[in-house]
Amino acid sequence: MNARRTKRTTWIALAAAPALFLLAACSSGSDGGTDTGDESGEQETIELTLAHSYTEDQPQHRCGAQVIADEVAAADVGLTIEIFPASQLGGDADRIASVASGDIDMDIQGASALGAVYEPISVMDAAYVFDGPDHLAAFMASDDSAVLVEGFKEASGVQTLGAWSAGARLFTANTPIRTPEDLEGVRMRFPGSPQYLLNAQALGADATEVAYEELYLALQQGTVDGQENPITNIVAQNFQEVQDYVSLSEHQLNTNLVVMSPIYDELSTEQQDALTAAVETAVTEVTACVAEDEEVVLDEWRNGDDWEVIEDVDVEAFQGPAVEFFLENFEGESLAVFEAIRATAE
């Protein structure tokens, strides 16, 4: 395990800072061997990499990834975690492939991205499948979530350690969005994953695919008329500068899952327990951080002049047809997951 760990650490060092490659190569020894520990027989500390796509200001990093790293360090079980935020180790699709291959140890991913590996898990990103963070927590505590997690691991070799809500997604546009009819004729940007495009159909939107990194410019130039994202992303991208209205549709819970490469199965029970406990703490912390951040932002929006907050969105007009759409269009395991999630709603 230690030899494999050294190789993986060298790969990450190469990806993050190519100049360190010669130093790493020299430290491995002329015969390619590795130091497996000191003469006392004490276990060598394993360095894990944790990657994600969020900025260091967002809750997913400061209340999620950083809390996981701090809690694992405090547990003192021979594990340390180095965090690589802001897609430093690649975009979502690249990173999940690297987690499956073992080149990245841990990642924070949206369910839709994981759906490229195991389609049923992307149902967690379906519009109105969850009623809120408490509903997500209830599902993750259920036997049905255990079946989903096991199915994902069987398909990918990747272990799921937990899931949290990073807030509900909202519509922004240059016209108010209160009902599905208000979406008619609006070129609404959705991410290009299959589940998000299904969400657009379920909500009655005309989906236009634009890369997240290009979205601000697309809105500014009128290539698209609106977009949908959670509050944390809306703030991070300053969409209030190029949009007139934000509508509190809360049409999708922005769900993140903390996943881990096959190295999870090589760890001791004590180390696995420490990781699980750290993620459980982070789930609580992220949920609280998101709620606090959203409250502050919404208060600023309501009292500011940047744009108008549309609070009288007819959520039932969106939710009812969306749920019916998925019941009619999901099949097999995906339908079973959707029904299981809805069954855990209060």
N, C-alpha and C positions, 0 to 999 in steps of 0.2 A: 504493500500500500504506500509506503514512504517513497519508493522509487517512482511509482506512478504519480504521486503528489508532486515530486520534484519536476518531473517532465511537464506537468500541467502548469505549475507555477512559472516555469521558464517560458511557456507559450504565452501566458498572460502578460509577463513582463515584456516579451517581444511585441505583443499587440499594443500595449499601452505606452511603451517607450523603447523604440528599436535600438537606441544607443546603449541600452543595458544588455544587449544580447551577448556581446563578447565577455562581459563580466560574468553572466550567468553560465556561459559555456565553460569558462575557465574554472569556475567554482565546482563544477561537477566532477573534475578529475580527468586525467589523461586517458584512463581506461574506460570512461563512461560510467563508472560506478557512482554510487551516492552514499552519503553518510546516513546511516539508518538509526542513529542515536548515539548517546555517549556510553562510556564503558559501564556506567552504573545500571544500564538497562532501562532508564526512564523513557517513557514514551515521548517521541518528538511531537511538537505542536504542529497541527495541520492548519495550513492557511487556506481559507476558502475565499472565493471571489463571489461577490454579489453585484449583479448588474441591473440597471433599469434605465428608462428613457426620460425620467423626470428631472427637473432642475432641483438644486439643493434647497430652494425656498419652498418647494411644494410639500404637502403633508406626506406624500408617499416616500419622500427621502428623510425629512427631519423627524417625523413621528413614526415612520415605518422602517426603512432600511437602517437608519442610524440606531434606532432603538433595538433592533434585532442584533446588530453588531455589539452594542453596549451590553445587552443582557447576556449574550453568549460569552463575552469576555469576563463578565462578573461571575458566571457559573464556574469558571476555572476547570474546564474539562478537557483541556488540550486542543481547543479550537480558537482560531481568530478569524475575523472576517474583514476583508478589504472591499470597500464599496467603489463601484465605477458608475456614476450617475450620467444623465444626459446623453444616453446612447453612445458612450465612449467605446463600448465593445460591439457596436453594430445596432442596426434597427431591430424591431421586434421579431421579424421573420428570421433574420440571421441569428439572433440570440437564442431563440428557442431551439434552433437546429444545433447550436453550440452547446446548449444545456443537455440535449439528448445525447450528443456525442461525448460529453464530459469535458469539453474545453472550457466551459463556464460552469461553476458549481451551483450558483443560486441566481434566480432571476425573479423580478416582479413583472408580471404580464397581465394583459387584459384577456378575458376569456375568448374573445374572437380570434386573437393571435394564436392561442393554444388550439383553437378549432382546426387550424391547418394540419395539426398532427392527429387530433382526435375530434371529429366533428361534433359529437354530442355535447362536449363541454362548452362550445360556443353559445349554446342555448342560454347560458347564464347572462349573456348580453342581449337577450331578446327584449324588445320594447314592452314595458309594463309586466314583465314576468315576476319581478319583485315589487312589493309595495313600499319597501324602504329598508334601511340598514338592519332593523330588527328582524325583518322577514329573511334577509340573507343569512343572518346569524342562526335563525331557527332551522333553515334548510341545511346549513353546514353542520349542525348538530344532529341531523337526522340520519337514519340508516340509508336513505336514498342517496345522500351525498357521498357516503362511504362507497356505495356501488359505483357512482360516477368517478370518484377519485381512483378506485381500483381499476376501472376500465381504462382511464387515461394512462395509468402506470403500465398496464399490460400492453397498450398500444405503443407507448413511447419510451418506457423505462424511466420516466420522470415522476418523482414523488411530489405530491401537493402537500404543503405544510399548513396552509390556511388561506383565508380569503377575507378581504375587507371591502367596504364601500368607500370610494373616493368622491362621493357626491352624485347627485342626479344630474342628468344632462338636460339642458335647456335650449330652446330655440332663440336665436337672434336674427334679426332681419331689418329691413327698412320699412316694413309694415308690421302691424301687430299680428300675432298668431294666437288666436283664441280658440278656434275650432278647426277640424280637418279641412273645412272649406277654405279657410284662409291660406292654406298651403297651395291651392290651385294656381298655377302659373308662376309660382315662386321657384327659382332654381336654387334648391337647398343642398348645400354640400353635406355629404355623408362620407365617412371613411369607406374605402373600397373593398372591405372584407365581405364575404357572402352574407354573414349575419346582419351587418349594418345595412346592406342593400335590401335584405328582407324587412328590416325595421322600417325603412323608407316606404316600402309597399304597404306594410301594415298600418302606417300612420297616414297614408294618402299623400305622400310627398313625392315630388319629382327630383330624384336623387341625381346629383352631379358629383363626380369624383374629382377631388383636388387633394394633393399631398398636404399634410398638416403644415409643413414648413412653408408652403406657398399660399396658404389660406388668407393671410392678412392682405397680401397684394391682390389676390383674386377678388376679395371683397372690395378693396379700394378701387379697383379698376372696373368693377361691375361684371366680372366674368361669372360670378355667382351672386345671388341676391341675399343669401342667408347661410347660416351654419348652425350646428348643434354641438355643444360640448358642456362639460361640468363647469361650475363657477371657477374652480382653480385654474383650468385651462383658459377660460375666457379672460381672466385677469392677467395670466402670464403672457398672453398674446395681445393684450390691449385692444380687443375687438370693439370696445365702446368708442374707439376713435373712428371707426369706419361703418358703424351700424347705429340705427336710431332707436331700436326697441329690443328689449330682452324679455321673453315670455316665459313665465314659470311653469312650463309644461311638465317638467320632471318625468319625461317619457321613458327614461332608461336609467337604471342604476349603473354608475360607472364602476364595475367590479374589477378588482385586482386580485390575482392569485400569486402566492409565494410558492415557487416551485424549485425543485432541487434535482440535480443530475444523479445518475446511478451510484455516485460515491456515497449517497445516503446509506445504502445497504452495506457499505464497508465500515461504517462508523460503529462505535460501541453503543450499547443501549443507553448508557449514561449520556453520550454525546447526542444521540438522537432525541432523547428526552429534553436536553437543554435547548436544542434547536426548536423543538415543538413549543416549549414553554416561552421561548423568546418571541416566536411568531404570535402566540396567543396574546402576549403583552402588547405587541405592536398593533394587532388588530384593534384592541381597545383604544390604544393611543391615537391611531389614525382616525378612527371614527370620531373621537372627541375633537381632534385637531380640525378635521374637516368641518364639523358642526360649528366650531368657534370661528374659523376663517370665513365660512359662508355667512354667518350672522353679521360679522363686521362688514363684509363686502356689500351685502344686501342693504344694510343700513346706509352705507355711503351712496349706493346707487339711488335709493329712495329719496335721499336728501340732496343729491347732487344734480348737476345739469348735463351730465354726459349723455344720458339717454333716458327713455321712459321705461319703467318697469311695469309690465303687464301681468297683474296678479289674478285677474278674473278669467283665467284659462279654464275652459270646460274640459277638465281632465276625463270625466266619464265619457264624453263624446269621442275621445281618442282611445281610451283604454278598452272599452267594450268591443269595438271593431278589431282592435289589435289582437286581443286574446282570441277572438273567433278566427281571425286570419291564421294564427299559428296553430290552432287546433285543427284547422283544415289543411294546412300546408306542411307541417312537420310530419315525419314518418319514422317508424322504427324506434331506435334508441333515443333519437332527438325528441320525438313526441312523448316518450315515456319520461324523459327528464323534465320537459315542460310541464307535464301533468303533475309530476312529483313536487316540483317547486310551487306550483299554484296550490297544491293540496296542503302545503305548510303555511299558507297565508292565514292570518288570524281572522 
